[in-house]
Amino acid sequence: QVQLVESGGGLVQPGGSLTLSCAASGVVFTSISQMDWYRQAPGNQRDFVERIARNLGTYYAPSVKGRFTVSADDAKNTVYLQMNSLKPEDTAVYLCKIDQEGNTYWGQGTQVTVSS
């Protein structure tokens, strides 16, 4: 079955950087047309962060544009989210998502905490 596993979260000071990973299994990675990152802070709704779309490019939420960069490694079946200049308001659980053959798959999430 399709599985998405996020990793790379942690505690970082404001202004710091983290790189998150989303590894996909159970699916032919090159058949995935797009992968999204979302984040959810306690008590908040799940918010869109970015999308990487094969042959179409990348899209970022205004709140992270210029600070976050997404990339994909087909050989490793993994999408990366490089996060720079982190702010306390970036604190959330970060989740990756794909839509494949009419089904939506989410990872379990990885916690990012930005605090001094």
C-alpha positions in Angstrom: 0.0 0.0 0.0 1.0 3.6 -0.5 2.9 5.1 2.5 4.4 8.5 3.0 6.9 9.0 5.8 8.0 12.4 6.9 11.2 13.1 8.8 13.6 15.9 9.7 11.5 17.9 12.2 12.9 19.2 15.4 13.5 22.2 17.6 15.2 25.2 16.0 15.9 28.7 17.0 14.3 31.6 15.1 16.3 32.3 12.0 17.5 28.7 11.8 17.0 26.1 9.1 15.6 22.6 8.8 15.2 20.2 5.9 12.2 17.9 6.0 11.9 14.7 3.9 8.9 12.8 2.6 9.7 9.3 1.5 7.1 7.5 -0.6 6.7 3.8 -0.9 4.2 1.4 -2.4 3.9 3.6 -5.5 5.9 4.2 -8.6 7.5 7.6 -7.6 7.7 8.9 -11.2 4.0 8.3 -11.6 3.2 10.8 -8.8 2.1 14.0 -10.6 2.4 16.3 -7.6 3.1 16.3 -3.9 1.9 18.8 -1.4 3.2 19.9 2.0 0.7 21.1 4.6 1.2 22.2 8.2 -1.1 22.2 11.2 -0.5 24.1 14.4 -2.5 23.2 17.6 -6.0 24.4 17.4 -5.6 25.5 13.8 -6.8 24.1 10.5 -4.4 22.3 8.2 -2.8 24.9 5.9 -1.2 24.5 2.5 2.5 25.2 2.4 3.8 24.2 -1.0 3.3 22.0 -4.1 5.8 20.4 -6.4 4.2 19.3 -9.6 6.0 17.2 -12.1 6.6 19.2 -15.3 4.6 22.2 -13.9 6.9 23.5 -11.2 6.5 24.6 -7.7 4.0 26.7 -5.8 4.3 28.2 -2.3 2.0 29.8 0.2 2.7 33.5 0.5 3.8 33.0 4.1 6.7 30.8 3.1 7.6 32.0 -0.3 11.3 33.0 -0.5 12.1 31.1 2.7 11.1 27.5 1.8 12.4 25.5 -1.2 11.0 22.1 -2.3 12.9 19.6 -4.4 12.5 15.9 -5.4 14.9 13.1 -5.8 13.4 10.4 -8.0 16.2 8.0 -7.3 15.4 8.1 -3.6 11.6 8.4 -3.9 11.8 11.4 -1.7 10.7 15.0 -1.7 12.6 17.5 0.4 11.4 20.8 2.0 14.3 23.1 2.8 13.1 25.7 5.4 15.2 28.8 6.0 14.8 31.9 8.1 12.3 30.0 10.3 9.9 32.0 12.5 8.0 31.0 15.6 4.8 31.1 13.5 6.2 28.3 11.4 5.8 26.0 14.4 3.5 23.1 13.4 3.2 19.5 12.4 4.3 19.3 8.8 2.6 16.6 6.6 3.0 15.5 3.0 0.2 14.5 0.7 -0.3 12.9 -2.6 -3.4 12.1 -4.7 -3.0 8.9 -6.6 -5.6 7.0 -8.7 -8.5 8.7 -6.9 -7.1 8.2 -3.4 -5.6 10.7 -1.1 -2.6 9.7 1.1 -1.1 11.6 4.0 2.0 10.9 6.0 1.9 10.9 9.8 3.6 14.3 10.1 6.8 15.6 11.6 6.9 18.3 14.3 8.7 21.5 13.7 9.1 23.8 16.7 10.7 27.3 16.3 11.6 28.7 19.6 14.4 30.4 21.5 
